[in-house]
Amino acid sequence: MTSAPETLRAPLVVEFPFTRSLGPVQSAFLTGLRERVPLGVRTEAGRILVPPVEYDPETAAELRELVEVGATGTVTTWAWNPEPRPGQPLDTPFAWVLVRLDGADTALLHALDAPGPDAVRTGMRVRIRWAAERHGAITDIACFEPSQDGTAGAGEAGDAGAPRTHDGVFDAPVTGIVAPARLDYTYSPGRAQTAYLQALTEQRTVGERCPSCAKVYVPPRGACPTCGVATTDRVEVGPRGTVTTYCIVNIKAKNLDIEVPYVYAHIALDGAGLALHGRIGGIPYDQVRMGLRVEPVWTEGGRYPDHYRPSGEPDADYDTYKELL
């Protein structure tokens, strides 16, 4: 008997920029941060919401009355962060805090620069530390810091008094933001997909058969989602297959060196019980069709198919793949 292959592990980063346009309330709020003017919005019941929202969370009424609040506030709750991650507000240990700015009825989430957890407590007074360079984003608040007197310092917008109505008018208002999103994982594909990936390095495609319904899953999942039993019987499928359905892509993706239009298709490899997806090449996009017989074109080094091209065989009869759509 041969020993089972070691399960693969690798870092995986999912990262993309999220672009969002702003309504009048959010635009005023972020522009106000750029100008060191913290703003909230007044609800029909007279509550001041910070951060402001466009609609009353209780009545769904449209909200437009902007209110200037203080640059100091009170910690309502907190949690210590001993190991900051890349992209967080501070690169040294800090506290995540909910701060109710003076004049506000709700709390704002941000970072508190403190020497340690013993220096943080619910009810402590804090103040905004403004970023040296501000562009109209929540990061214009660099963080919060402890406040000894509970009042805003000289030259800072806001004070501990009553909130004041603000017209929300600023020069060059912020109308949109780009917020980067990033998730870092250590990914393990598990036993079944480890074997699948290792077979791809040999230009083979391997699935697993359910012992109950006999469906062959490619890529394998380790268990049959229909029958709920483990799949251990490995089956080599393909390499050729049939296009079951497809779509024409007309929008060019960032950092993807493929000219539009191009085709992505569901491809039922010979012997597989369901279709996987892959790009179709070697044929004009408007000639791709259901039933087209295709074969893989492997990347340099044979790690995985770069795309599929017509195999030259006659089209498959619809009845042979209608259950795999």
N, C-alpha and C positions, 0 to 999 in steps of 0.2 A: 504494500500500500504506500502511496505517496502522501506526504503531509499536505494539508490545505495551504494554499497560498496566503501570505500575510495580507491582511486587509489594508487597503490603501488609506492614506491620510494626507491632506494637503490644505494649505491656507486658501480661502476663497473670499474674495472681496466683491461685494455688490455695490456699485457706486454710480450715481447719476445726478445731474443737476435738475432741480424742480423749478420751473419758471412759472411765476404766478403774477397776474395782474391784480391791482388793488382797487377796492372801492373807496369812496370818499372818507370813510371813518378810518380804515386802516392806513390810507395814504396820509392823512393828517397825523395819525399816531407815530408812524415811522419818520415822517418829516420833522415832527416835533422832537423826536429823539436826536435827530441830526442837529437840531438847534438847541438842545439841552432843555427842552420844554416837555415834561411828562404830561400826557393827556389821557383822560378817560372819557366815558360817555355816560350821560344821565338817562336812566330808564323812566318809564311812565310813573313808576312808584317813587322816583327820586333817588334811587340807589346809583352810586357811581361805580362803573365797571372799569377795571384796569387789569389786563389789556382790554381796550374797547372792542365791541362787536357791532355789527351792522344792524342786528335785529334783537329785540328784547327776548331773552331766553324764557320768560314766563308768558308773555302775551303775543310774541312774534311780531310786535309792532316795529316799524322802521325807526331806527334811532339815529339822530343827527346832532343832538345838542352836546357839543364838546366842552369838557371842563378841564382846566389846568389843576393838577394836583401837586403835592409836594415831592421833592427829591429825597426826602427822608421817609422812613417808615418803620414798621414793627414786624419782626419775624413771627409768623404764626405757627410754623412747623419747619423741621429741617432734617437732613440726613447727611452724614459725613461721607465724603468720597476720598478714600485713602490713596487710590491709584488712578489719577486722571488719564483719560484716553485721548488719543490725537484728535484735535479739533474742538475739545472742550474749552470753556472760557479761560481756565488757568492751567498751567503745566505743573503746579505744585498742589499737594493735597488741599482740598477746600470743602466747604459745605454747600450742598444744594439747599436753598431756602425758598419758602414762600413768604413774600414780603407784601404787607398791606401798606401801600404808600399813604402818607397823610392826606386825608380827604377822600380816600377810596373806600369802597365797601367790599372789594374782592382783592385777592392776593396775586402777585406776579411771581413766576418762577424764574430764578436766576442763581448765580453763584455768589457765595460770600467768602471773601478772603479773610481767613482766620488762622492763627498759628496752630490750632489743634481743636479737637472736639470739645475739650474742657472750656474753651473760650466761646462756645456757641450755646445759646439757650433760647427757648421760646419766650417771646416777650422782649428780647433785646432790641435796642434801637440801632438802626443801620442807615446808611446813606448811599446814594449812587456814586460810583466812581466812573466818570465819563471816559470813554476812549479818547486817545489823543487825536485820532483821525476818525471822523464820523461820516457815514455815507447814506444814512437812512435805513438802518436795520436794527434788529434787537441787539446786535453786537455793539451798537453805539454805547450801550451800557456795558462797560468792560466787566464790571462785577459790582457787588455791594461791599461796603466796608463798615466796621463798627463806628457808630456816631456817639460822641460823648455828651453833646449838648442837645441832640435831637432836632437841630435846625439845619437848614441848608447853609452852606458856606457862602462867603462873599463871591458874587459873580455867578452863582448857580441859580438856575431857574427853579421856581417852586419854593414853598416854605411850609411850616407846620400849621398854618392857619387854614381858614375855610377855603374850599375849592372855588375857583373863579371861572366863570364862563369864558370860553375862548372861541374866536371865530374860525379857527383852523386854517387860516390863510397864511401861507408861507411862500417865499420866493422859490422857484424851481421845485415844486412838490414832487415827492417820490411817487411814481405811478406803477411800479412793478419791482419785483425782487427775484433773484435767483438764489435758491437755497440748496446747497449741496447735501445730498443724502448718501450715507456710507454705512455699510454693515460689514463687519469683519467676522468671518467664521473660520473654524478649523473643521473641514468637511471630511467625513468618512463615508464612502459610498456603500459600505457593508459587504458581506460575503458575496452576494449574487452579482452586484454591479462591479465589484473588484474583478471577478472572473470575466465579466463582459468587457471591461476596459483592457485587461491584459490580452484578451483574444484580439481586440482591435489592433494591437501593436503587431500582430501576425497577419493582419488583413483578413481576419475571420470575424464573423458576427455570430455570437452565441446567445441563445435565449434559454429559458427554463420552462419545462412543461408541468402543468398542474396534474397531479395524479388522479384528480377527481373528474374534471371536465375536459382534460387533455388539451386545453388551450396553451399555446406556446407564447410566452411573454417576451418581447424584445423592445427595449432593454428589460432584463429580468428584474423583478421586484423583491424576490425572496419568498413571496407568498402570493397566492391567488386572491385578488380582491373580491372575487365572486363567491368562491367556495370557502375562503378563510383557512386554507391549509398551506403548509410549506411546499415550495417547489424546489426540488433538489435534482431532478433529471435534466441535465444540460443537453441542449439540442443546437447543432449548428444550422443556421438558416442562410438563405440567399446563395450567392451574393446578389443575384438579380431579383427584381421585384416589379410591382405594378403600381402605377399612380392611381390612387383611389379618388382623391379630390385635391384641389390646389387653389392657390390664390396668387394674384399678380401684385407685386409690391411696386408702388410708384413713388414712395417717399424714401429718400436716401437717409440711411442711418448714420449718425456721427461716428467717425473712426472705422467705418466699414467700407473697405475698398472694393465695392461691387457697384457697377453702374446700373441705374434703374432704366427701364423696368426689368425686374427679374421675377422668377417664380419660386415659391416655396410650396412643397407638396407633401401630402401624406402618402407614404410608400409602404405597401405591404410586401415585405420580403418573402420570397418563396419559402413556405414552411412555417411562417409566423402566424400567430393568431390575432394580431392586431397591427396597425400601421404605425410606423415612426415617421418623423418629418425630416425633410432634407431639401436642399436647393437643387433645382433642375438646371443643367447647363447643356451646352452643345447643341442647342436647338432654339430657334426664335421663340420668344415668350408666347407669341400668339398661336404657336403650333402645339403647345403642350395641351394634353387632353386626358380625360379619364380613360383608364385602360392602357395607357402608354407603358410599354415595357422598358425598364431602365436598368443600368448597372452602375456600380460605384466607381468614382475616380478618386484615388487615394491621395492624401496630402504627401508632400515630400517626407520621407521617413516612415510613412505608413501608419501614423497614429490614429487617423480616423478618415472617413470619406469627406473630401472637400465638397463634392457635389455628385449628383447622379446624371448620367447622360443616356440617350436612347441606345438600347442594346441591338437594335436592328430586327428584332423579332416582331411578328404580327401582334397587334393589340390584343390584350386579354379580353375574353368574353365577360360581359357585365356580371353574369351569374357567378363567376369565379371569385369576385371580390365584393359583391354587394353587401355581404355581412361584415365587411371590414371598413365601411365608410365612417 
